[in-house]
Amino acid sequence: MNIHIRERQEGTDMPQAQVPAIEISHLERAYGTFKAVSDVNITVPRGSFLVLVGPSGCGKSTMLRMLAGLETPTGGSITFEGREVASGLRGIIRGPADRDCGLVFQSYALWPHMTVAANVEWPLKVAKWSGVDRKARVAEVLKLMAIDHLAERYPNEISGGQQQRVAIARMIAPRPKILLFDEPLSNLDAKLRVEMRTELMRVHRATGATSVYVTHDQVEALTMATHVAVLKDGRVDQFGSPDELLHNPQTAFVATFIGTPPANLVPVTALDGSWFFAGVRLGPSQDAGSAQLMYRAERLGVTDHGAENAVRAEVVESVPLAGRTMVTALVGETRLTAVIDRMHRFAIGEPIGIRLPSEPDGVFDEKGIRRS
Amino acid sequence: MTALTWPVASGWRRGMSPTLMLGLALCAVLAVLVAAPLLTVALATVSEGRGLSVWQQVFAGRIAQNFLWSPLANTMVIGVLVALGTIAVGGFLAWLVVLTDVPFRRTIGVLATLPYMIPSFAAAFAWGVIFRNERVGGQVGVLAELGIAVPDWLAWGMTPTLLVLIAHYYSLAFLLIAAALASVNADLIEAGTMTGARPSRILIGITLPVVIPAILSAGSLAFAGAVSNFAAPAILGLPVGMHTLSTRLYGAISTGQVERGYVLAIVLIAVAALVLWASNRVMAGRRSFATISGKGGRKRRFTLGPWRWPLLAVAALILALTTLMPLLALLVSSLTLRTGDIFSGYTLHFWIGGSDPAYAQGQAGILRNPETLRAIGMTLAFAASVAVVSMVLGLAIAYGITRLKRHAIGSLLNQLAFLPALVPGIAFGAAYIALFGAPIGPFPALYGTFALLVIAGAAYTLPFTVQSGRAAMEQVAGELEDSARMTGAGFPRRLLAIFLPLTARSLMAGGVLTFVKILRDLSLVVLLFTPATPVLSVLAYRYASEGFLQFGNAITALITVVALASTLLAQRLQGKAEPWLDEDRGETR
């Protein structure tokens, strides 16, 4: 039934602004009985920067490969600009080249036998651009990526960061409408990574394309994205803007995965209308049983060991952080991280007290689903 | 890359470090085994006041055309066409196994490595069993027996020589190209797919250029092998007067024109070595396509669709014709009364028959004839001794090379040890005659002794065994070795507890393969053969040239079976790392 509706959509002339750039619905990819991706629904408008983030093995790369047309979905559908490009029922409808998208591989996948310029030019040759246009476009993108001086080098003669720029130049040369990135920064060192992050956002703005970016690094997700989908075990745990994820996590997993430092999650039990953790009364509880309370690190206070209404904890880590101090301590098996406003170096193993505010920032049930 | 680090030499400043002493000793050994014979050959052509007269005769004398130029032309034609043919056949199979979803990939991959291990004279004899016609008299092949007229060009000369050599050497091309294809990251192909290039365009624009180094080196190895091959042109070309450098060289030395033969040997070495050297030069350019950093290594296979089964049929035909068919033809013909006549009766006489005047002028079957029995024992002992000597020497040299890497002695060792790879077997044999054919000072002439055969065989197989030794050392290099050193274990302890257990299997596999190389060799021993040292391959060749085809075929079948069984054993020992067979995730839906 879905197909009929979609097919009609293809034919009708909907006003362009209303057509989402990417619409993913009920997408599934199964390998035998194992579902690498299941029931994923994401829609983003043109020009957005969608980041798929999650731990390794969460299915984010499979998602990206399905978007690129390198992998066939086993269920659901993918629609680009109102046109269905692949579905579980019809397989790949439009091949990788007919989707108007480009992909930067994690390994860069530069062809080792071609110079930098030839690498960038080859896709244009395949697309049958004229020689004059090709030359002009190659010069243009090499300049945009600030690698015009490397044009005649071979990929194994340039640095990792430069290889990365070549890969991006090669992708944007044919002017794709959708840019796909598969963990493109994971092979770079920390400093270069920050630089390239800025560079990527510049490319995104300069091309006006819609980008889909896969990473396991939540910092990258929060800095670059207009839309973030947090994936876990092949499903979308939460989809929204970076701010939504940060301020209103819908699951315990998102709460502990997003943010620097991520929020604290405290396992509590209800007794006499109050939550208790490690023998300390925290605040009023509406329900009985157990739950997980979320507290942001900046709302935790550090006090003396044994202070009243404070949880007794032992320091495992302490880091100075832009004029403040981030201290992590263990209460039994629970890790608590607090950010305090003064500079203080705690000793490892030092006993401290941690004071939790009476109102938590969120309540999750035992399965990690948000209650309030 | 430190490879087994031995006690460092710095404590031995006052004297010479033991490593250096070992290096010098090994250099001396190699000088005698490799450098001296080659130098003697060169000197023998100009010594005793001959000046350049021998060279003049060979290059410009009355005999030049027949003796040098026309064999040289044949040799070059064979080299070039065999190189192209092996690249086509080996490349096709490699592509099929590595990059497509053809059924039975694993089996194809194993079978495609076997023809190289089958002696080239086996394929040549087998060709005769089927295609031999009346041209040179004697018994004829199956087709002629059936009344089918086999044209001369198909029965003798260039065409069958080329086909037999391609069938023999395509395994090399397969191995090299398959390994190169397997190293092509799936991302490279997919990046091409993303541009919208069709599979054929990706093959021509991306895959082929990346594997071109492998293709070139496969081609140059096949070229070098083909120009030095003796068996195929000798069996299929000589009877109709087609000469190559190697058959001319054999003819010259066995008819006493020793110095002229040596000149041919030098020409042959130059031809083979030049091509190998040139291909190395081309490879060494800036486009040495080192794999680019990055993760990933997934394989992606082209779905052949309706072509799956037709292509499998083509591959199966190639493999059957080059592995099963020769062996079958040899076995069947060794059981026939007349070699090509497969319908009028069979006999086991040529295997186990006693002396009977009705058969083969009263000669007994090969398993009853004391002469062949002795040759079987001799050959097995010869091949086994070479394997042991060459492996031990190869390991020692490999150690010397790794330890003295930045030292002049190290690179000298390296170059000396790889010199035999550039020298065609028959020329190497000639060099050994030149040096050891006469007494040297107080030492008696070694020619005709078992020891000489073993020494020549060991020197000849050194490039291979040194390579196995280095591979074994690098296998245990780096962190494994370092972690053992951190525990404070001394060198002997590390050797016994870490190095040997980890490398035993691959070293043994190297030994078995060396054994096979010697067993199936004809070109090296054909000149060193004497009645005192009967080697099976030469015996088979002699029987066949005297018209006792069944004896020759029976012996060849025996060698082939032992060689194949040993090769499979070696592959088992190695656990056969075949990266291109790694199972991939569901691309082949």
Boltz contact constraints between the chains, C-beta under 6 A:
constraints:
  - contact:
      token1: [A, 31]
      token2: [B, 586]
      max_distance: 6.0
  - contact:
      token1: [A, 70]
      token2: [B, 190]
      max_distance: 6.0
  - contact:
      token1: [A, 96]
      token2: [B, 193]
      max_distance: 6.0
  - contact:
      token1: [A, 96]
      token2: [B, 194]
      max_distance: 6.0
  - contact:
      token1: [A, 97]
      token2: [B, 196]
      max_distance: 6.0
  - contact:
      token1: [A, 103]
      token2: [B, 194]
      max_distance: 6.0
  - contact:
      token1: [A, 105]
      token2: [B, 187]
      max_distance: 6.0
  - contact:
      token1: [A, 106]
      token2: [B, 295]
      max_distance: 6.0
  - contact:
      token1: [A, 106]
      token2: [B, 296]
      max_distance: 6.0
  - contact:
      token1: [A, 107]
      token2: [B, 187]
      max_distance: 6.0
  - contact:
      token1: [A, 107]
      token2: [B, 294]
      max_distance: 6.0
  - contact:
      token1: [A, 107]
      token2: [B, 295]
      max_distance: 6.0
  - contact:
      token1: [A, 107]
      token2: [B, 296]
      max_distance: 6.0
  - contact:
      token1: [A, 108]
      token2: [B, 294]
      max_distance: 6.0
  - contact:
      token1: [A, 109]
      token2: [B, 187]
      max_distance: 6.0
  - contact:
      token1: [A, 109]
      token2: [B, 188]
      max_distance: 6.0
  - contact:
      token1: [A, 109]
      token2: [B, 191]
      max_distance: 6.0
  - contact:
      token1: [A, 110]
      token2: [B, 292]
      max_distance: 6.0
  - contact:
      token1: [A, 111]
      token2: [B, 206]
      max_distance: 6.0
  - contact:
      token1: [A, 112]
      token2: [B, 289]
      max_distance: 6.0
  - contact:
      token1: [A, 112]
      token2: [B, 292]
      max_distance: 6.0
  - contact:
      token1: [A, 113]
      token2: [B, 209]
      max_distance: 6.0
  - contact:
      token1: [A, 113]
      token2: [B, 210]
      max_distance: 6.0
  - contact:
      token1: [A, 113]
      token2: [B, 289]
      max_distance: 6.0
  - contact:
      token1: [A, 123]
      token2: [B, 195]
      max_distance: 6.0
  - contact:
      token1: [A, 126]
      token2: [B, 195]
      max_distance: 6.0
  - contact:
      token1: [A, 126]
      token2: [B, 196]
      max_distance: 6.0
  - contact:
      token1: [A, 126]
      token2: [B, 197]
      max_distance: 6.0
  - contact:
      token1: [A, 155]
      token2: [B, 292]
      max_distance: 6.0
  - contact:
      token1: [A, 156]
      token2: [B, 290]
      max_distance: 6.0
  - contact:
      token1: [A, 187]
      token2: [B, 294]
      max_distance: 6.0
